[in-house]
Amino acid sequence: MNTHVDLLSSDTLQGTKVVNGRGENLGHLEEVMLDLASGRVAYAVLSFGGVLGIGNKLFAVPWQALTINEDEEEIMMEVSKESLENAPGFDKDNWPQSATTTWLGEVHDYYGYPYTS
């Protein structure tokens, strides 16, 4: 019997802890950004670093880079903490104003996932 769900609301995922295969805490899922033209997830926003939410850096990551682990109620992402620390990011007051195909391509390339518009 399948006890796993096939659909989740973005609200359910917000705040979920993100870890890598080594069990290192990579932060939490801040947002899921939708491409209104296609109706697909454009990217996920990962919040990492800081203390008590202050000084957190935000990262756009390809949705394909994330795996939901329902049993542990966490999200898995295969990236080292060091790679994430060096990834291009943004702060909470300076979100990207538009997700151009060039920018989304660069985000996907950084994490090793092909971007298809």
MODELLER restraints for C-alpha pairs under 7 A, 6 or more apart:
rsr = mdl.restraints
at = mdl.atoms
rsr.add(forms.Gaussian(group=physical.xy_distance, feature=features.Distance(at['CA:10:A'], at['CA:32:A']), mean=6.42, stdev=0.5))
rsr.add(forms.Gaussian(group=physical.xy_distance, feature=features.Distance(at['CA:13:A'], at['CA:29:A']), mean=6.83, stdev=0.5))
rsr.add(forms.Gaussian(group=physical.xy_distance, feature=features.Distance(at['CA:14:A'], at['CA:29:A']), mean=5.29, stdev=0.5))
rsr.add(forms.Gaussian(group=physical.xy_distance, feature=features.Distance(at['CA:14:A'], at['CA:30:A']), mean=5.45, stdev=0.5))
rsr.add(forms.Gaussian(group=physical.xy_distance, feature=features.Distance(at['CA:14:A'], at['CA:31:A']), mean=6.04, stdev=0.5))
rsr.add(forms.Gaussian(group=physical.xy_distance, feature=features.Distance(at['CA:15:A'], at['CA:28:A']), mean=5.32, stdev=0.5))
rsr.add(forms.Gaussian(group=physical.xy_distance, feature=features.Distance(at['CA:15:A'], at['CA:29:A']), mean=5.16, stdev=0.5))
rsr.add(forms.Gaussian(group=physical.xy_distance, feature=features.Distance(at['CA:15:A'], at['CA:30:A']), mean=5.91, stdev=0.5))
rsr.add(forms.Gaussian(group=physical.xy_distance, feature=features.Distance(at['CA:16:A'], at['CA:28:A']), mean=5.26, stdev=0.5))
rsr.add(forms.Gaussian(group=physical.xy_distance, feature=features.Distance(at['CA:16:A'], at['CA:29:A']), mean=5.47, stdev=0.5))
rsr.add(forms.Gaussian(group=physical.xy_distance, feature=features.Distance(at['CA:16:A'], at['CA:74:A']), mean=5.77, stdev=0.5))
rsr.add(forms.Gaussian(group=physical.xy_distance, feature=features.Distance(at['CA:16:A'], at['CA:75:A']), mean=6.79, stdev=0.5))
rsr.add(forms.Gaussian(group=physical.xy_distance, feature=features.Distance(at['CA:17:A'], at['CA:27:A']), mean=5.92, stdev=0.5))
rsr.add(forms.Gaussian(group=physical.xy_distance, feature=features.Distance(at['CA:17:A'], at['CA:28:A']), mean=4.32, stdev=0.5))
rsr.add(forms.Gaussian(group=physical.xy_distance, feature=features.Distance(at['CA:17:A'], at['CA:29:A']), mean=6.62, stdev=0.5))
rsr.add(forms.Gaussian(group=physical.xy_distance, feature=features.Distance(at['CA:17:A'], at['CA:74:A']), mean=5.16, stdev=0.5))
rsr.add(forms.Gaussian(group=physical.xy_distance, feature=features.Distance(at['CA:17:A'], at['CA:75:A']), mean=6.17, stdev=0.5))
rsr.add(forms.Gaussian(group=physical.xy_distance, feature=features.Distance(at['CA:18:A'], at['CA:25:A']), mean=6.14, stdev=0.5))
rsr.add(forms.Gaussian(group=physical.xy_distance, feature=features.Distance(at['CA:18:A'], at['CA:26:A']), mean=5.29, stdev=0.5))
rsr.add(forms.Gaussian(group=physical.xy_distance, feature=features.Distance(at['CA:18:A'], at['CA:27:A']), mean=5.42, stdev=0.5))
rsr.add(forms.Gaussian(group=physical.xy_distance, feature=features.Distance(at['CA:18:A'], at['CA:28:A']), mean=5.07, stdev=0.5))
rsr.add(forms.Gaussian(group=physical.xy_distance, feature=features.Distance(at['CA:18:A'], at['CA:29:A']), mean=6.74, stdev=0.5))
rsr.add(forms.Gaussian(group=physical.xy_distance, feature=features.Distance(at['CA:18:A'], at['CA:74:A']), mean=5.91, stdev=0.5))
rsr.add(forms.Gaussian(group=physical.xy_distance, feature=features.Distance(at['CA:18:A'], at['CA:75:A']), mean=4.62, stdev=0.5))
rsr.add(forms.Gaussian(group=physical.xy_distance, feature=features.Distance(at['CA:18:A'], at['CA:76:A']), mean=5.71, stdev=0.5))
rsr.add(forms.Gaussian(group=physical.xy_distance, feature=features.Distance(at['CA:18:A'], at['CA:77:A']), mean=6.80, stdev=0.5))
rsr.add(forms.Gaussian(group=physical.xy_distance, feature=features.Distance(at['CA:19:A'], at['CA:25:A']), mean=4.60, stdev=0.5))
rsr.add(forms.Gaussian(group=physical.xy_distance, feature=features.Distance(at['CA:19:A'], at['CA:26:A']), mean=5.15, stdev=0.5))
rsr.add(forms.Gaussian(group=physical.xy_distance, feature=features.Distance(at['CA:19:A'], at['CA:75:A']), mean=6.29, stdev=0.5))
rsr.add(forms.Gaussian(group=physical.xy_distance, feature=features.Distance(at['CA:19:A'], at['CA:76:A']), mean=5.13, stdev=0.5))
rsr.add(forms.Gaussian(group=physical.xy_distance, feature=features.Distance(at['CA:19:A'], at['CA:77:A']), mean=6.12, stdev=0.5))
rsr.add(forms.Gaussian(group=physical.xy_distance, feature=features.Distance(at['CA:20:A'], at['CA:26:A']), mean=6.96, stdev=0.5))
rsr.add(forms.Gaussian(group=physical.xy_distance, feature=features.Distance(at['CA:20:A'], at['CA:76:A']), mean=5.46, stdev=0.5))
rsr.add(forms.Gaussian(group=physical.xy_distance, feature=features.Distance(at['CA:20:A'], at['CA:77:A']), mean=4.99, stdev=0.5))
rsr.add(forms.Gaussian(group=physical.xy_distance, feature=features.Distance(at['CA:20:A'], at['CA:78:A']), mean=5.15, stdev=0.5))
rsr.add(forms.Gaussian(group=physical.xy_distance, feature=features.Distance(at['CA:20:A'], at['CA:79:A']), mean=6.19, stdev=0.5))
rsr.add(forms.Gaussian(group=physical.xy_distance, feature=features.Distance(at['CA:20:A'], at['CA:80:A']), mean=6.94, stdev=0.5))
rsr.add(forms.Gaussian(group=physical.xy_distance, feature=features.Distance(at['CA:21:A'], at['CA:78:A']), mean=6.14, stdev=0.5))
rsr.add(forms.Gaussian(group=physical.xy_distance, feature=features.Distance(at['CA:26:A'], at['CA:48:A']), mean=6.04, stdev=0.5))
rsr.add(forms.Gaussian(group=physical.xy_distance, feature=features.Distance(at['CA:26:A'], at['CA:81:A']), mean=6.51, stdev=0.5))
rsr.add(forms.Gaussian(group=physical.xy_distance, feature=features.Distance(at['CA:27:A'], at['CA:46:A']), mean=6.69, stdev=0.5))
rsr.add(forms.Gaussian(group=physical.xy_distance, feature=features.Distance(at['CA:27:A'], at['CA:47:A']), mean=5.42, stdev=0.5))
rsr.add(forms.Gaussian(group=physical.xy_distance, feature=features.Distance(at['CA:27:A'], at['CA:48:A']), mean=4.40, stdev=0.5))
rsr.add(forms.Gaussian(group=physical.xy_distance, feature=features.Distance(at['CA:27:A'], at['CA:49:A']), mean=6.86, stdev=0.5))
rsr.add(forms.Gaussian(group=physical.xy_distance, feature=features.Distance(at['CA:28:A'], at['CA:46:A']), mean=5.76, stdev=0.5))
rsr.add(forms.Gaussian(group=physical.xy_distance, feature=features.Distance(at['CA:28:A'], at['CA:47:A']), mean=5.41, stdev=0.5))
rsr.add(forms.Gaussian(group=physical.xy_distance, feature=features.Distance(at['CA:28:A'], at['CA:48:A']), mean=6.84, stdev=0.5))
rsr.add(forms.Gaussian(group=physical.xy_distance, feature=features.Distance(at['CA:29:A'], at['CA:45:A']), mean=6.06, stdev=0.5))
rsr.add(forms.Gaussian(group=physical.xy_distance, feature=features.Distance(at['CA:29:A'], at['CA:46:A']), mean=4.74, stdev=0.5))
rsr.add(forms.Gaussian(group=physical.xy_distance, feature=features.Distance(at['CA:29:A'], at['CA:47:A']), mean=6.23, stdev=0.5))
rsr.add(forms.Gaussian(group=physical.xy_distance, feature=features.Distance(at['CA:30:A'], at['CA:45:A']), mean=5.33, stdev=0.5))
rsr.add(forms.Gaussian(group=physical.xy_distance, feature=features.Distance(at['CA:30:A'], at['CA:46:A']), mean=5.45, stdev=0.5))
rsr.add(forms.Gaussian(group=physical.xy_distance, feature=features.Distance(at['CA:30:A'], at['CA:47:A']), mean=5.78, stdev=0.5))
rsr.add(forms.Gaussian(group=physical.xy_distance, feature=features.Distance(at['CA:31:A'], at['CA:44:A']), mean=5.91, stdev=0.5))
rsr.add(forms.Gaussian(group=physical.xy_distance, feature=features.Distance(at['CA:31:A'], at['CA:45:A']), mean=5.02, stdev=0.5))
rsr.add(forms.Gaussian(group=physical.xy_distance, feature=features.Distance(at['CA:32:A'], at['CA:41:A']), mean=6.94, stdev=0.5))
rsr.add(forms.Gaussian(group=physical.xy_distance, feature=features.Distance(at['CA:32:A'], at['CA:43:A']), mean=6.33, stdev=0.5))
rsr.add(forms.Gaussian(group=physical.xy_distance, feature=features.Distance(at['CA:32:A'], at['CA:44:A']), mean=4.52, stdev=0.5))
rsr.add(forms.Gaussian(group=physical.xy_distance, feature=features.Distance(at['CA:32:A'], at['CA:45:A']), mean=6.18, stdev=0.5))
rsr.add(forms.Gaussian(group=physical.xy_distance, feature=features.Distance(at['CA:33:A'], at['CA:41:A']), mean=5.92, stdev=0.5))
rsr.add(forms.Gaussian(group=physical.xy_distance, feature=features.Distance(at['CA:33:A'], at['CA:42:A']), mean=5.59, stdev=0.5))
rsr.add(forms.Gaussian(group=physical.xy_distance, feature=features.Distance(at['CA:33:A'], at['CA:43:A']), mean=5.45, stdev=0.5))
rsr.add(forms.Gaussian(group=physical.xy_distance, feature=features.Distance(at['CA:33:A'], at['CA:44:A']), mean=5.90, stdev=0.5))
rsr.add(forms.Gaussian(group=physical.xy_distance, feature=features.Distance(at['CA:34:A'], at['CA:40:A']), mean=5.82, stdev=0.5))
rsr.add(forms.Gaussian(group=physical.xy_distance, feature=features.Distance(at['CA:34:A'], at['CA:41:A']), mean=4.48, stdev=0.5))
rsr.add(forms.Gaussian(group=physical.xy_distance, feature=features.Distance(at['CA:34:A'], at['CA:42:A']), mean=5.12, stdev=0.5))
rsr.add(forms.Gaussian(group=physical.xy_distance, feature=features.Distance(at['CA:35:A'], at['CA:41:A']), mean=5.95, stdev=0.5))
rsr.add(forms.Gaussian(group=physical.xy_distance, feature=features.Distance(at['CA:35:A'], at['CA:42:A']), mean=5.18, stdev=0.5))
rsr.add(forms.Gaussian(group=physical.xy_distance, feature=features.Distance(at['CA:41:A'], at['CA:63:A']), mean=6.82, stdev=0.5))
rsr.add(forms.Gaussian(group=physical.xy_distance, feature=features.Distance(at['CA:43:A'], at['CA:60:A']), mean=6.06, stdev=0.5))
rsr.add(forms.Gaussian(group=physical.xy_distance, feature=features.Distance(at['CA:43:A'], at['CA:61:A']), mean=5.62, stdev=0.5))
rsr.add(forms.Gaussian(group=physical.xy_distance, feature=features.Distance(at['CA:43:A'], at['CA:62:A']), mean=4.90, stdev=0.5))
rsr.add(forms.Gaussian(group=physical.xy_distance, feature=features.Distance(at['CA:43:A'], at['CA:63:A']), mean=5.22, stdev=0.5))
rsr.add(forms.Gaussian(group=physical.xy_distance, feature=features.Distance(at['CA:44:A'], at['CA:60:A']), mean=5.69, stdev=0.5))
rsr.add(forms.Gaussian(group=physical.xy_distance, feature=features.Distance(at['CA:44:A'], at['CA:61:A']), mean=5.29, stdev=0.5))
rsr.add(forms.Gaussian(group=physical.xy_distance, feature=features.Distance(at['CA:44:A'], at['CA:62:A']), mean=6.25, stdev=0.5))
rsr.add(forms.Gaussian(group=physical.xy_distance, feature=features.Distance(at['CA:44:A'], at['CA:63:A']), mean=5.65, stdev=0.5))
rsr.add(forms.Gaussian(group=physical.xy_distance, feature=features.Distance(at['CA:45:A'], at['CA:58:A']), mean=6.35, stdev=0.5))
rsr.add(forms.Gaussian(group=physical.xy_distance, feature=features.Distance(at['CA:45:A'], at['CA:59:A']), mean=5.44, stdev=0.5))
rsr.add(forms.Gaussian(group=physical.xy_distance, feature=features.Distance(at['CA:45:A'], at['CA:60:A']), mean=4.71, stdev=0.5))
rsr.add(forms.Gaussian(group=physical.xy_distance, feature=features.Distance(at['CA:45:A'], at['CA:61:A']), mean=6.21, stdev=0.5))
rsr.add(forms.Gaussian(group=physical.xy_distance, feature=features.Distance(at['CA:46:A'], at['CA:58:A']), mean=5.58, stdev=0.5))
rsr.add(forms.Gaussian(group=physical.xy_distance, feature=features.Distance(at['CA:46:A'], at['CA:59:A']), mean=5.09, stdev=0.5))
rsr.add(forms.Gaussian(group=physical.xy_distance, feature=features.Distance(at['CA:46:A'], at['CA:60:A']), mean=6.45, stdev=0.5))
rsr.add(forms.Gaussian(group=physical.xy_distance, feature=features.Distance(at['CA:47:A'], at['CA:56:A']), mean=6.08, stdev=0.5))
rsr.add(forms.Gaussian(group=physical.xy_distance, feature=features.Distance(at['CA:47:A'], at['CA:57:A']), mean=5.80, stdev=0.5))
rsr.add(forms.Gaussian(group=physical.xy_distance, feature=features.Distance(at['CA:47:A'], at['CA:58:A']), mean=4.61, stdev=0.5))
rsr.add(forms.Gaussian(group=physical.xy_distance, feature=features.Distance(at['CA:47:A'], at['CA:59:A']), mean=6.49, stdev=0.5))
rsr.add(forms.Gaussian(group=physical.xy_distance, feature=features.Distance(at['CA:48:A'], at['CA:56:A']), mean=5.42, stdev=0.5))
rsr.add(forms.Gaussian(group=physical.xy_distance, feature=features.Distance(at['CA:48:A'], at['CA:57:A']), mean=5.43, stdev=0.5))
rsr.add(forms.Gaussian(group=physical.xy_distance, feature=features.Distance(at['CA:48:A'], at['CA:58:A']), mean=6.37, stdev=0.5))
rsr.add(forms.Gaussian(group=physical.xy_distance, feature=features.Distance(at['CA:49:A'], at['CA:55:A']), mean=6.79, stdev=0.5))
rsr.add(forms.Gaussian(group=physical.xy_distance, feature=features.Distance(at['CA:49:A'], at['CA:56:A']), mean=4.77, stdev=0.5))
rsr.add(forms.Gaussian(group=physical.xy_distance, feature=features.Distance(at['CA:49:A'], at['CA:57:A']), mean=6.19, stdev=0.5))
rsr.add(forms.Gaussian(group=physical.xy_distance, feature=features.Distance(at['CA:50:A'], at['CA:56:A']), mean=4.36, stdev=0.5))
rsr.add(forms.Gaussian(group=physical.xy_distance, feature=features.Distance(at['CA:57:A'], at['CA:89:A']), mean=6.47, stdev=0.5))
rsr.add(forms.Gaussian(group=physical.xy_distance, feature=features.Distance(at['CA:57:A'], at['CA:90:A']), mean=6.07, stdev=0.5))
rsr.add(forms.Gaussian(group=physical.xy_distance, feature=features.Distance(at['CA:57:A'], at['CA:91:A']), mean=5.29, stdev=0.5))
rsr.add(forms.Gaussian(group=physical.xy_distance, feature=features.Distance(at['CA:58:A'], at['CA:89:A']), mean=5.47, stdev=0.5))
rsr.add(forms.Gaussian(group=physical.xy_distance, feature=features.Distance(at['CA:58:A'], at['CA:90:A']), mean=5.21, stdev=0.5))
rsr.add(forms.Gaussian(group=physical.xy_distance, feature=features.Distance(at['CA:58:A'], at['CA:91:A']), mean=5.63, stdev=0.5))
rsr.add(forms.Gaussian(group=physical.xy_distance, feature=features.Distance(at['CA:58:A'], at['CA:92:A']), mean=6.82, stdev=0.5))
rsr.add(forms.Gaussian(group=physical.xy_distance, feature=features.Distance(at['CA:59:A'], at['CA:88:A']), mean=6.86, stdev=0.5))
rsr.add(forms.Gaussian(group=physical.xy_distance, feature=features.Distance(at['CA:59:A'], at['CA:89:A']), mean=4.53, stdev=0.5))
rsr.add(forms.Gaussian(group=physical.xy_distance, feature=features.Distance(at['CA:59:A'], at['CA:90:A']), mean=6.40, stdev=0.5))
rsr.add(forms.Gaussian(group=physical.xy_distance, feature=features.Distance(at['CA:60:A'], at['CA:89:A']), mean=6.83, stdev=0.5))
rsr.add(forms.Gaussian(group=physical.xy_distance, feature=features.Distance(at['CA:60:A'], at['CA:107:A']), mean=6.77, stdev=0.5))
rsr.add(forms.Gaussian(group=physical.xy_distance, feature=features.Distance(at['CA:61:A'], at['CA:107:A']), mean=6.48, stdev=0.5))
rsr.add(forms.Gaussian(group=physical.xy_distance, feature=features.Distance(at['CA:62:A'], at['CA:108:A']), mean=5.73, stdev=0.5))
rsr.add(forms.Gaussian(group=physical.xy_distance, feature=features.Distance(at['CA:65:A'], at['CA:77:A']), mean=5.89, stdev=0.5))
rsr.add(forms.Gaussian(group=physical.xy_distance, feature=features.Distance(at['CA:66:A'], at['CA:75:A']), mean=6.39, stdev=0.5))
rsr.add(forms.Gaussian(group=physical.xy_distance, feature=features.Distance(at['CA:66:A'], at['CA:76:A']), mean=5.72, stdev=0.5))
rsr.add(forms.Gaussian(group=physical.xy_distance, feature=features.Distance(at['CA:66:A'], at['CA:77:A']), mean=5.03, stdev=0.5))
rsr.add(forms.Gaussian(group=physical.xy_distance, feature=features.Distance(at['CA:67:A'], at['CA:75:A']), mean=5.60, stdev=0.5))
rsr.add(forms.Gaussian(group=physical.xy_distance, feature=features.Distance(at['CA:67:A'], at['CA:76:A']), mean=5.03, stdev=0.5))
rsr.add(forms.Gaussian(group=physical.xy_distance, feature=features.Distance(at['CA:67:A'], at['CA:77:A']), mean=6.52, stdev=0.5))
rsr.add(forms.Gaussian(group=physical.xy_distance, feature=features.Distance(at['CA:68:A'], at['CA:74:A']), mean=6.34, stdev=0.5))
rsr.add(forms.Gaussian(group=physical.xy_distance, feature=features.Distance(at['CA:68:A'], at['CA:75:A']), mean=4.60, stdev=0.5))
rsr.add(forms.Gaussian(group=physical.xy_distance, feature=features.Distance(at['CA:68:A'], at['CA:76:A']), mean=6.30, stdev=0.5))
rsr.add(forms.Gaussian(group=physical.xy_distance, feature=features.Distance(at['CA:69:A'], at['CA:75:A']), mean=5.57, stdev=0.5))
rsr.add(forms.Gaussian(group=physical.xy_distance, feature=features.Distance(at['CA:69:A'], at['CA:76:A']), mean=6.71, stdev=0.5))
rsr.add(forms.Gaussian(group=physical.xy_distance, feature=features.Distance(at['CA:105:A'], at['CA:115:A']), mean=5.41, stdev=0.5))
rsr.add(forms.Gaussian(group=physical.xy_distance, feature=features.Distance(at['CA:108:A'], at['CA:114:A']), mean=6.00, stdev=0.5))
rsr.add(forms.Gaussian(group=physical.xy_distance, feature=features.Distance(at['CA:108:A'], at['CA:115:A']), mean=5.83, stdev=0.5))
